[in-house]
Amino acid sequence: LEGRYEPKQYEAIDEIRFSSERKFSAAKIVIDGKVHIYYMGALSSLGPHMGDTSRIEELVSNYSSKGLRTVLFAESVSDVELESDSDIPELRPLAVFAIEDEVRPDCRETIDVFLKNNMDLKVISGDDPATVDALFTIANIPGERKIVSGDRLAELGSKRQEASDRLASVKSGVADGKTTPELEAVQEEFRQADKEYVDCILETNIFGRMKPDQKEEVIDTLRANGRYVTMVGDGVNDVKSLKKANVSVALESGSGAARGVADMVLVKDNFSALPKALVEGKRTVSGMRNILKIYISRNLVLAILIAMSLIFLNRAPFNPMQNMYYSLFAVGLSAFFMSFWAKPSDNSELVLPKVLRYALPTAFTISIFGLLIMAVFDYLMLEGIFTFDGYDQYGVEQAASGLVVLFLTFCGIFQLLVVDPHFRIFSIDGEVHKDWKPLALMVLLSVTSLLVYNLDASCTLMSIPAIPFWLQLSMIGLAIVWLFVQHITLKWNKFTFMEDALESWYLKFLNKNLQKENERFKESHSS
């Protein structure tokens, strides 16, 4: 208009803004004193209001097969009032616009990461399903594609709703707890309609010509059937769907409303960040699992040793400063560095049962060794079988505590060989990691902890009397013996009953919570 007419020759006097619900927009414009009403939108919305559309349908089909989005431009043949809820008048087609979407170069690589991790990919679009299907072909995305349109999904939804209404009507005429042939027939009809609707959503991976409320229905149905859903959207019409997903992702270029409700925002609309986030999540879980093995083992050792030594020896196994030394070298420094070099893994097993399968036998064997060291050292010293100058009864107890702390510390350090195995001999499941950093850290911690242990200031701080170096080396030797005992214990199938029992309880607990969440979603979906 601006290129053909002067500003005073035309005037826009009314409009209907585009919405995903109606899938068209309209404008009433006065040009040279004559009223024109133009419509622009999808063929599915405007086509029924035209005459013969065979040529237009051929054009749209041809463009769609090439992955091009299409918009129909038409003019009303009569002067009507423009209202958002008014009927579309008879239209005369003027043009079909084809819009090309750019397929990102990293599209195939990004989607491959999701598919390799057994994730279902579903595209919910307002565009023609054939266009989305063609884009998949252009991007060379593998896998079988099952396509459904919003109209077909609406038909299935209406069929289910009608069956639900009939079921409610029949139930209202039947006493509670009673059944009739009619009620059974209607119940079966509803089950079939519900199954057809749900199966359509679960099995379809390309949804086209979808309205905003249908996007919500898809998310609700997926979650109600136990799926963990991530939704990516950018428009205002995606906000409700984003809020209903387990994880919501918005684009930086998207609407402020979408960014406001999203859990993640893709800076520069970079979709390749999603696989990186997935890999980082797997790396985090792997690192957390290995750190928990050492951390929970330490906590269980402290609990068992303190309880047993108070019961049988009538004293604490060590003082707080000795515990700090043990925690620093056996857990703190190891966990700090392990968080940096953790590698992503499949993580198909539950974390907690796997951790406790390792921690319980490990803590049990360490505690037995520790109690034996304290008991044997006390007995030998107090019976005078061998003595050290300057050791009174208190000194004997402190020396025993010091030896136990040294043994515990090296047990914690040596666990790096098992938790992140570099050698197959120490691997429980046969897997080994070629990374040399855990091995180097073990050597560094061993040397450093021994040096710190023999500093006068450290001995004073921890209240440890001077312990002969050969006795310190014997504790390291016992830690090596324990390492092989632990390895045998972990591979001994007699302990798997604990993991199985815990995993069974944990799965029941998770399933119970998941069922409650799904029931809430079903209630909200049905309402």
VOGU-3710 file (C-alpha; in Angstrom, 3 decimals, decimal comma):
1> legryepkqy> 0,000/0,000/0,000  2,779/2,404/0,897  4,501/1,782/-2,420  1,399/2,196/-4,567  -0,697/4,827/-2,823  -0,219/8,087/-1,058  -0,866/8,001/2,716  -4,113/9,943/2,313  -5,446/7,463/-0,258  -5,837/4,570/2,205
11> eaideirfss> -6,805/4,105/5,833  -6,983/1,046/8,080  -10,245/1,225/9,998  -10,530/-2,178/11,698  -8,604/-5,413/12,271  -8,643/-8,866/13,790  -5,274/-9,752/15,255  -3,763/-13,143/14,579  -4,141/-15,819/17,226  -3,045/-19,432/17,324
21> erkfsaakiv> -6,614/-20,364/18,200  -8,256/-18,994/15,039  -5,128/-19,212/12,831  -5,894/-16,139/10,747  -5,860/-12,335/10,901  -7,932/-9,751/9,039  -7,870/-6,045/8,242  -10,508/-3,651/6,883  -8,903/-0,929/4,763  -10,432/1,973/2,830
31> idgkvhiyym> -8,558/2,554/-0,454  -9,621/5,460/-2,653  -12,951/5,510/-0,880  -13,605/1,805/-1,407  -13,697/-0,698/1,480  -11,514/-3,800/1,195  -11,357/-6,641/3,746  -8,259/-8,832/3,587  -7,670/-12,132/5,368  -4,364/-13,895/5,921
41> galsslgphm> -3,965/-17,295/7,530  -3,786/-21,051/7,167  -5,543/-22,855/4,345  -7,316/-25,046/6,918  -8,978/-21,913/8,361  -9,675/-19,897/5,216  -10,095/-22,636/2,594  -13,620/-23,693/3,618  -14,815/-20,147/2,847  -13,637/-20,176/-0,772
51> gdtsrieelv> -14,928/-21,834/-3,891  -12,784/-24,329/-5,741  -9,471/-24,593/-3,839  -7,951/-27,512/-5,739  -5,252/-25,339/-7,296  -4,438/-23,741/-3,947  -4,315/-27,115/-2,225  -1,914/-28,342/-4,914  0,356/-25,337/-4,361  0,284/-25,720/-0,562
61> snysskglrt> 0,969/-29,450/-0,800  3,892/-28,822/-3,149  5,403/-26,175/-0,853  4,818/-28,279/2,253  6,629/-31,255/0,714  9,662/-28,983/0,381  9,510/-27,960/4,047  8,044/-24,509/3,326  5,411/-22,945/5,567  2,456/-21,472/3,707
71> vlfaesvsdv> 0,165/-18,514/4,351  -2,946/-17,814/2,264  -3,861/-14,219/1,366  -7,492/-13,570/0,404  -10,090/-10,801/0,090  -13,685/-10,767/1,238  -16,204/-10,469/-1,595  -18,623/-8,530/0,632  -18,450/-5,768/3,213  -18,876/-7,201/6,737
81> elesdsdipe> -18,205/-6,078/10,266  -14,906/-7,383/11,645  -15,309/-9,018/15,040  -13,074/-11,605/16,620  -15,941/-14,083/16,961  -17,667/-13,268/13,681  -18,009/-15,789/10,864  -15,599/-15,578/7,964  -17,393/-14,340/4,831  -16,948/-15,734/1,344
91> lrplavfaie> -13,369/-15,151/0,228  -11,538/-14,723/-3,049  -7,939/-16,050/-2,996  -5,246/-13,573/-3,993  -1,913/-15,253/-3,239  -0,089/-18,052/-1,431  3,074/-17,050/0,407  5,760/-19,670/1,024  8,150/-19,127/3,928  11,375/-21,053/4,251
101> devrpdcret> 12,653/-22,113/7,683  16,383/-22,426/8,110  17,492/-25,845/9,334  20,278/-25,310/11,836  23,538/-27,057/10,912  23,727/-28,699/14,352  20,107/-29,906/14,238  20,899/-33,549/13,425  23,711/-33,718/15,981  21,505/-32,188/18,682
111> idvflknnmd> 18,619/-34,572/18,083  20,954/-37,582/17,843  22,046/-36,952/21,437  18,446/-37,134/22,630  17,656/-40,250/20,594  20,788/-42,036/21,827  19,644/-41,352/25,385  16,277/-43,066/24,725  14,313/-39,839/24,738  11,136/-39,443/22,680
121> lkvisgddpa> 11,089/-36,355/20,479  7,694/-34,805/19,746  7,128/-31,700/17,642  3,947/-29,754/18,450  3,450/-27,115/15,802  0,769/-24,827/14,458  2,078/-25,462/10,941  0,909/-28,013/8,430  2,013/-31,527/9,587  3,348/-32,193/6,066
131> tvdalftian> 5,671/-29,186/6,414  7,084/-30,437/9,700  7,493/-33,918/8,222  9,392/-32,482/5,243  11,675/-30,503/7,570  12,521/-33,748/9,371  13,438/-35,268/6,017  15,540/-32,260/5,017  17,376/-32,358/8,353  17,951/-36,108/7,838
141> ipgerkivsg> 16,439/-36,963/11,212  16,150/-40,759/11,531  13,295/-42,847/12,874  9,695/-43,613/12,039  7,401/-40,584/11,974  3,798/-40,775/13,115  1,782/-37,685/12,228  -1,526/-36,343/13,454  -3,309/-33,038/12,896  -4,984/-30,899/15,500
151> drlaelgskr> -8,356/-31,563/13,868  -7,919/-35,336/14,207  -6,831/-34,986/17,828  -9,878/-32,788/18,469  -12,126/-35,497/16,989  -10,633/-38,107/19,309  -10,970/-35,732/22,251  -14,618/-35,027/21,439  -15,299/-38,737/21,117  -13,759/-39,351/24,541
161> qeasdrlasv> -15,690/-36,460/26,086  -18,992/-37,720/24,658  -18,273/-41,177/26,064  -17,413/-39,595/29,425  -20,673/-37,629/29,440  -22,697/-40,751/28,615  -20,897/-42,657/31,374  -21,702/-39,929/33,904  -25,327/-39,879/32,786  -25,734/-43,657/33,096
171> ksgvadgktt> -23,942/-43,746/36,456  -26,308/-41,153/37,868  -29,212/-43,586/37,344  -27,493/-46,576/38,949  -27,153/-47,096/42,690  -23,687/-46,993/44,181  -21,922/-50,332/44,012  -24,398/-51,709/41,491  -23,855/-52,446/37,826  -26,017/-53,015/34,778
181> peleavqeef> -25,362/-54,268/31,244  -25,835/-50,719/29,964  -23,319/-49,333/32,469  -20,762/-52,001/31,578  -21,202/-51,248/27,870  -20,771/-47,497/28,408  -17,728/-48,070/30,634  -16,136/-50,189/27,908  -16,977/-47,530/25,333  -15,252/-44,880/27,458
191> rqadkeyvdc> -12,192/-47,086/28,044  -11,812/-47,612/24,313  -12,235/-43,911/23,522  -9,807/-42,928/26,267  -7,252/-45,509/25,132  -7,491/-44,354/21,513  -6,945/-40,725/22,538  -4,049/-41,477/24,910  -2,352/-43,907/22,498  -2,546/-41,291/19,753
201> iletnifgrm> -0,641/-38,796/21,913  1,896/-41,317/23,214  2,698/-42,794/19,791  2,612/-39,635/17,649  5,799/-37,611/17,234  4,592/-34,881/14,849  1,547/-32,823/15,810  0,474/-30,219/13,253  -2,134/-27,442/13,147  -2,289/-27,556/16,934
211> kpdqkeevid> -4,070/-24,986/19,055  -2,620/-23,756/22,401  -5,120/-25,724/24,501  -4,228/-28,881/22,556  -0,550/-28,382/23,429  -1,577/-28,344/27,080  -3,591/-31,535/26,584  -0,556/-33,282/25,095  1,650/-32,256/28,042  -1,022/-33,269/30,555
221> tlrangryvt> -1,525/-36,660/28,926  2,189/-37,392/28,738  2,708/-36,539/32,397  -0,418/-38,410/33,490  1,074/-41,509/31,828  4,366/-41,324/33,691  6,467/-39,414/31,162  9,002/-36,830/32,325  8,391/-33,951/29,927  10,646/-31,143/28,743
231> mvgdgvndvk> 8,883/-28,458/26,711  10,632/-25,963/24,441  8,609/-22,920/23,407  8,984/-19,263/22,535  5,554/-17,656/22,177  2,888/-16,331/24,492  0,670/-19,210/23,394  3,265/-21,645/24,795  3,211/-20,223/28,338  0,582/-22,573/29,790
241> slkkanvsva> 2,239/-25,609/28,222  5,634/-24,520/29,537  4,209/-24,195/33,048  2,789/-27,724/32,924  5,998/-29,430/31,753  8,459/-30,942/34,224  11,218/-28,835/32,678  10,459/-25,765/30,554  12,887/-24,215/28,077  12,403/-20,868/26,327
251> lesgsgaarg> 14,340/-19,069/23,616  16,117/-15,783/24,214  14,361/-14,327/21,163  10,976/-15,533/22,443  8,350/-13,592/24,320  9,039/-12,213/27,766  6,153/-14,248/29,166  7,715/-17,500/27,915  11,116/-16,573/29,333  9,480/-15,621/32,625
261> vadmvlvkdn> 7,987/-19,065/33,281  10,844/-21,128/31,812  13,333/-23,107/33,890  16,002/-22,548/31,227  16,513/-19,881/28,573  18,629/-20,720/25,519  20,981/-17,785/25,046  21,268/-16,807/21,384  18,625/-19,486/20,684  21,415/-22,041/20,755
271> fsalpkalve> 19,755/-25,466/20,786  23,119/-27,198/20,997  23,153/-26,124/24,656  20,476/-28,737/25,427  22,671/-31,799/24,715  25,448/-30,118/26,665  23,060/-29,663/29,583  22,103/-33,342/29,321  25,745/-34,437/29,310  26,528/-32,100/32,216
281> gkrtvsgmrn> 23,606/-33,563/34,141  24,896/-37,088/33,580  28,368/-35,969/34,641  26,945/-34,409/37,780  25,038/-37,568/38,715  28,132/-39,729/38,100  30,307/-37,465/40,232  27,657/-37,253/42,948  27,328/-41,046/43,054  31,081/-41,576/43,478
291> ilkiyisrnl> 31,389/-38,844/46,103  28,415/-40,240/48,029  30,095/-43,643/48,163  33,065/-42,196/50,022  31,047/-39,688/52,078  28,389/-42,127/53,321  31,066/-44,751/54,017  32,870/-42,237/56,244  29,676/-41,304/58,101  28,770/-44,947/58,714
301> vlailiamsl> 32,302/-45,705/59,913  32,108/-42,843/62,429  28,699/-43,991/63,672  29,764/-47,638/64,077  33,160/-46,895/65,639  31,847/-44,359/68,128  28,972/-46,628/69,180  31,089/-49,786/69,461  34,054/-48,149/71,221  31,778/-46,502/73,783
311> iflnrapfnp> 30,013/-49,814/74,428  33,028/-52,154/74,541  35,996/-49,861/75,343  34,174/-47,207/77,361  35,822/-44,324/75,489  35,578/-42,358/72,259  37,701/-43,684/69,373  39,209/-40,256/68,620  38,855/-36,566/69,383  37,321/-33,863/67,142
321> mqnmyyslfa> 40,670/-32,679/65,756  41,592/-36,227/64,762  38,206/-36,552/63,087  38,892/-33,318/61,175  42,186/-34,767/59,902  40,394/-37,963/58,832  37,570/-36,088/57,115  39,897/-33,710/55,276  42,183/-36,286/53,703  39,744/-39,202/53,364
331> vglsaffmsf> 36,723/-37,306/52,042  37,009/-33,526/51,689  39,938/-33,218/49,289  38,946/-36,326/47,328  35,370/-35,102/46,840  36,562/-31,647/45,799  38,765/-32,936/42,984  36,413/-35,760/41,955  33,723/-33,188/41,171  35,992/-31,715/38,483
341> wakpsdnsel> 36,972/-34,854/36,588  33,678/-36,780/36,817  32,736/-38,358/33,492  29,171/-38,725/32,143  27,820/-42,256/32,293  24,584/-44,036/31,491  23,253/-43,692/35,079  20,495/-46,177/34,298  20,536/-47,534/37,861  19,127/-45,846/40,938
351> vlpkvlryal> 21,776/-43,824/42,760  20,941/-44,502/46,405  20,729/-48,341/46,307  23,960/-48,494/44,317  25,708/-46,182/46,776  24,559/-48,139/49,837  25,506/-51,430/48,170  29,039/-50,043/48,270  28,938/-48,033/51,522  27,479/-50,612/53,914
361> ptaftisifg> 30,039/-53,423/53,366  32,842/-50,845/53,147  31,918/-49,199/56,455  31,394/-52,573/58,124  34,827/-53,912/57,187  36,633/-50,635/58,038  34,942/-50,540/61,447  35,952/-54,119/62,257  39,570/-53,378/61,371  39,492/-50,146/63,377
371> llimavfdyl> 38,033/-51,772/66,510  40,570/-54,604/66,299  43,450/-52,117/66,031  42,289/-50,249/69,132  41,634/-53,403/71,138  44,878/-55,180/70,182  47,059/-52,094/70,734  45,465/-51,446/74,134  45,968/-55,060/75,170  49,621/-55,292/74,058
381> mlegiftfdg> 50,572/-52,025/75,703  48,669/-52,502/78,950  49,889/-56,097/79,332  53,472/-54,938/78,820  54,076/-57,207/75,839  55,795/-54,218/74,274  56,185/-50,712/75,593  57,296/-47,244/74,498  59,058/-44,768/76,690  56,822/-42,095/78,151
391> ydqygveqaa> 53,481/-43,807/77,464  51,097/-43,833/80,421  47,537/-45,184/80,183  46,274/-41,933/78,688  49,152/-41,960/76,216  48,304/-45,529/75,245  44,719/-44,536/74,497  45,833/-41,509/72,470  48,371/-43,587/70,558  45,660/-46,154/69,758
401> sglvvlfltf> 43,375/-43,341/68,571  46,177/-41,920/66,457  46,829/-45,282/64,811  43,118/-45,807/64,104  42,837/-42,332/62,560  45,831/-43,018/60,329  44,350/-46,365/59,270  40,946/-44,802/58,545  42,524/-41,986/56,552  44,434/-44,340/54,264
411> cgifqllvvd> 41,354/-46,540/53,843  39,496/-43,437/52,644  42,315/-42,474/50,295  42,653/-46,003/48,886  38,928/-46,020/48,066  39,799/-43,917/45,024  41,192/-47,111/43,500  37,770/-48,762/43,787  35,352/-45,866/43,261  37,169/-44,605/40,156
421> phfrifsidg> 39,223/-47,703/39,147  42,267/-47,326/36,946  43,225/-51,012/37,249  40,876/-53,891/36,490  41,926/-55,737/39,651  40,170/-53,095/41,765  37,056/-52,779/39,582  33,861/-54,258/40,996  31,855/-54,312/37,751  34,767/-54,833/35,353
431> evhkdwkpla> 34,789/-51,239/34,067  38,018/-49,220/34,222  38,786/-45,566/33,555  41,917/-44,563/31,726  42,086/-41,212/33,479  45,256/-41,064/35,575  44,145/-38,155/37,769  42,456/-40,251/40,524  45,605/-42,366/40,802  47,803/-39,274/41,021
441> lmvllsvtsl> 45,491/-37,760/43,649  45,688/-40,941/45,724  49,499/-40,837/45,730  49,537/-37,106/46,524  47,061/-37,455/49,401  48,954/-40,446/50,799  52,269/-38,590/50,923  50,755/-35,319/52,159  48,654/-36,924/54,901  51,673/-38,857/56,188
451> lvynldasct> 53,821/-35,728/56,250  51,144/-33,727/58,056  50,641/-36,581/60,523  54,317/-36,444/61,551  54,539/-32,682/62,058  55,034/-31,710/65,704  52,348/-29,053/65,416  49,874/-31,595/64,034  50,637/-34,119/66,774  50,113/-31,431/69,403
461> lmsipaipfw> 46,898/-30,216/67,802  45,484/-33,751/67,515  46,862/-34,848/70,934  48,815/-37,727/69,385  52,038/-38,856/71,125  55,090/-39,663/69,037  54,363/-42,940/67,233  57,266/-44,880/65,680  57,340/-44,645/61,926  57,398/-48,418/61,498
471> lqlsmiglai> 54,096/-48,569/63,379  52,659/-45,947/61,064  53,768/-47,998/58,060  52,087/-51,052/59,585  48,782/-49,108/59,594  49,247/-48,347/55,913  49,941/-52,046/55,347  46,732/-52,943/57,173  44,856/-50,433/54,977  46,189/-52,282/51,907
481> vwlfvqhitl> 45,059/-55,602/53,412  41,642/-54,045/54,072  41,474/-52,896/50,427  41,597/-56,492/49,215  39,169/-57,647/51,914  36,788/-54,910/50,818  37,135/-55,956/47,180  36,252/-59,569/48,044  33,339/-58,425/50,204  31,885/-56,170/47,497
491> kwnkftfmed> 32,065/-58,963/44,919  30,534/-61,451/47,354  26,924/-61,989/46,284  25,811/-62,537/49,874  25,553/-58,767/50,316  23,355/-58,150/47,276  20,208/-58,864/49,311  20,656/-55,481/51,012  20,781/-53,672/47,691  17,817/-55,646/46,346
501> aleswylkfl> 15,716/-54,960/49,444  16,584/-51,267/49,455  15,999/-50,904/45,720  12,620/-52,629/46,024  11,553/-50,295/48,838  12,920/-47,234/47,046  11,121/-48,092/43,796  7,850/-48,560/45,669  8,375/-45,195/47,348  9,085/-43,442/44,017
511> nknlqkener> 6,192/-45,150/42,237  3,811/-44,210/45,042  4,798/-40,551/44,775  4,632/-40,681/40,974  1,146/-42,184/41,100  -0,008/-39,406/43,420  1,396/-36,777/41,072  -0,178/-38,460/38,038  -3,540/-38,659/39,812  -3,383/-34,931/40,507
521> fkeshss> -2,670/-34,292/36,846  -5,515/-36,572/35,754  -7,917/-34,756/38,084  -6,858/-31,340/36,807  -6,962/-32,623/33,204  -10,467/-34,065/33,587  -11,712/-30,876/35,249
//
